[in-house]
Every structure is written in structure tokens, then in C-alpha cells.
Amino acid sequence: MIDDNEFEGIILIEDLFDSREKTVILKLLALKGELTLSEIILLSKLNHQIIKKHLNYLVKIKIIVKKEFSKIRIYQFNYFNFKARAIHKLI
């Protein structure tokens, strides 16, 4: 039997694709390479707060990286993370 503590700290694929919003964000970044927050909002037609919440989660688990230049935030896949590379290839 698998103990729940065994999965602590492990990112499960169902956590990455558990919402339509996260899937849309990952797909946009996979197709476009890198995007600003404004571009993601424009292309996805999703709510600003929802996008920020999902982007923060994806940055926290190191699937994507955020580059900041004063007020501009650019997001892209973290190609140094093998999980992120696998997700990019999957999409």
C-alpha cells in the first residue's frame, strides 16, 4: 500500500493539468516560448488574478521561470528542469 507521505514533495502530473487554466498557460508557453503576463491574459482570455495564481504555483514548483525587468514580468519554461522539458515535449 502506498503511504500519502511518500508523495510529499513530488509533483504529480494530475496536479499540473488539474485545471483548464493551468493547461492553457502551459500550452501558450510551450507554443510561444516566452510571454509577458499581459500577453498571457490577452491570448488566454482568462481572469488576471487566476492567471497570477497559477503562474505563481508553476514558478514555485520550478516548471516555469519568471524574469523581471522593472515592471515587466516574462514567463517561460524552465528548461533546466527535466520535468518542465518533458511537459513541453508532451504539449
JORAUR-V571932 format. One record per helix or strand of 2 or more residues. SS is the DSSP state (H for helix, E for strand). FROM is the first residue (numbers start at 1). LEN is the number of residues. If there is no record, write none. Layout:
BEGIN
SS,FROM,LEN / SS,FROM,LEN
END
This chain:
BEGIN
H,4,4 / H,13,4 / H,20,13 / E,34,3 / H,37,8 / H,48,13 / E,64,6 / E,72,6 / H,82,9
END
